[in-house]
Amino acid sequence: MARPTPTYYILHGEDLFTLEEEVAAMRARMGDDPATADLNTTTFDGKTATLSDVLNAVSALPFLSDRRLAIVNDWLSYLAQTSGGKATLEALVAQLPGLPDWARLVFVERQTLSENHPVLKLARSDPRGYVKAFRRPALNEVGPWLQARAAHYGVSIEAEARDALVALVRGDQFSADLTKADNELFKLAAYVGEGGVITRDHVAAVTAYVPEESVFPMVDALGRRDGPTATRLLLRLLKDTDALNLFGLIIRQFRLLLQAREHLESGGGRGPALARALRVQNFVAAKLEEQSRRFTLDGLEQTYRHLLDLDRRIKTGQIAPELALAMLVAGLCD
């Protein structure tokens, strides 16, 4: 027996780019006539939505259409965190299985819901429920995604350019920002034109990309406490680089140096073993191994804490990125 068409959907997770694309596709399936689609689509803010309003909106007979769409943003997580939300969730769980066939009730949650969330548990067991999690991709998954996305835009991308984009859109140590990746890729595709090939030179010309290897000489100078050289290299980098992007790259560099030093001092292997542990290429691991020996482990820990404090001050508007970089050089080369 074929599975019935779902009448309610839970889309949740931190990969907001793919999640929003899914919501846009559901909107597109409401039909080619924008006026009719709008008449049959209602959007709610989870902080102000009421159970009766949501259910009435999605249960009303559609107008010149075969479905009615209601999108509720961040409601399920909000209800789970509020004192009066439990009763609403209980009522929602009781009502969802009885939605009419034309209903398309979409819960959009921009965070991963707990596995114990009552609506999530219901949707996993109810044939009329649908659940899809949107996990931010790991860095090693972004390269293939970029290749496929480039094809979507009618271009291709060389391996070095792809790796440069991965470095540019790194959200944290293990994942990437796909919204930023798509924005940059769209600009590059427009730059090279349909059928074009994106190279690393194109990435450098069109984006705020900073080659990782360009930071190594400055960090070397910091390790030697060579203030004049470090300052000269910093000023050279700032001519072509956004200060905030450069600061983020320096934070990553010191994080990798700290991890490399900890790995080596704990008896971890060198060469490929270090590359695997740090999730970097072999030549980067070799350079990190060499460079980490210019610092003590205690010194790297103090520097990393100092960088995180400067990062917090930048993001709260207490200090400009350029001044933070100058303070970093001055502090390490005293």
Helices and strands as residue ranges (DSSP letters): E 8-13, H 16-28, H 34-39, E 41-45, H 51-59, E 68-73, H 75-81, H 85-95, G 96-98, E 103-109, H 118-125, E 129-134, H 139-152, E 156-157, H 159-168, H 178-192, E 197-198, H 200-206, G 212-214, H 216-223, H 227-240, H 243-265, H 272-278, H 282-292, H 297-315, H 321-332
